[in-house]
Amino acid sequence: MRAIVIASCNPGKLRDFAGAARSLQIAVEAVPEIASLPPAREDAPTFEANCCKKAEHYSRFVKDRYVLADDSGLEVDALGGAPGVHSARYANGLAEASGNAPDEANNARLLAELRDVAEERRAARFVCCIAVARNGRLVACFRGEVQGQILRGPRGTGGFGYDPLFYLPERACSFAELAPDEKAEVSHRGIAFRKFLKWYSELPDIEFLPVAASNR
């Protein structure tokens, strides 16, 4: 079985990636001992730039393997696209040094910001960008988006992050009410990851392909 190396120790993200890869008989594993490695600086203004920085950084610690990193978050129209790249630390402030906040705190701030916003103005989107690097060099990048609305209170117990507040009209439920396999079908991360998997499955040699030849 092929294995994909993910630059994350977030169990929710690893679970999402594993769900999307399962049908293709591809295993998902984290960068070895990632928690003990120097962290990548995710201080760029876009999801694309942040995931590229992260993939390049962590791929230096996993020799000759393709390392995948993502940056993802929630964009709310009524908030001018916030929380955006600050989604994970929304309740703690916008500076990278503030660190990530608990999901409950981020959700509480989002609900407070939207307290007086009417239903027709609660449109939002989840965005995920995935970068792939090898030996410190970027080789590919993929993007996925899904449109929805922000609820007035949490629904469901699955998922993580803003999933309990993100309502998907075509499924008539929140992301947190979806089973992992269902979420993989429709989520921003699932969409971006399937684009990556298509690219990955077409590589002529997973383990020994030269970096220059893979940038196609």
C-alpha positions, 0 to 999 in steps of 0.5 A: 500500500502506498503511504502519503506523508502529511505535515500535521499532528492535528487528529481531525485533519489526519482523519479527514485525509485518511477518509479521502484516501481509503478508497484508493488503498492509500495510507496516511501517516504524519511526518515522523516526530513532527511535534519535536521539529522546529515549526514552520512559520505560517505568517503569509496572507493566503492559504496557498502561501502558507501551505507551500511554506509548510510543505517545503519546511517539513519535507526537509526532514523526510528525505526523498518522500513527497510531503503534503501540507495544507492550510485551510479555514473559513471565510464568511462574507459578512465579515469580509472574508474573516476569519480566513487564514486566522481561523485556528486562532480567531479567538486569540487574536490575529498574530501568529504568536498568539497561538491556536485557540480551542475550537469552542472559543473560535466558534463562540467568537464567530457566533458573537460576530454574527449575532445581528447578521440576518440569515440571507447574509450568513453565507460562508465557504470552507477553503483548503489549499494543499501543497506537495514538496520533496526535499525542500522543493515545492512540486505541486499545489491544489485548492478546494472550496465548499459553499455553505451558511453559518448556523446560529448554534452548533449542530452535530458532534463529529468533525472539528473546528467550525464544522458544527456551525457550517451548514451544507444546504444540499445535505441539509445538515452541518459538517459535524453531522456528516459521517467521515466518509460523507464528509470526505465526499463533499468537504473542501479538504476532500476536494483538494485532496482528490485533486492531489490523489489524481496527480499522485496516482499518475506519478511514474515512480512514487519513491524514486521519481526525481523532483524536477521530473515531478513538477509537470 
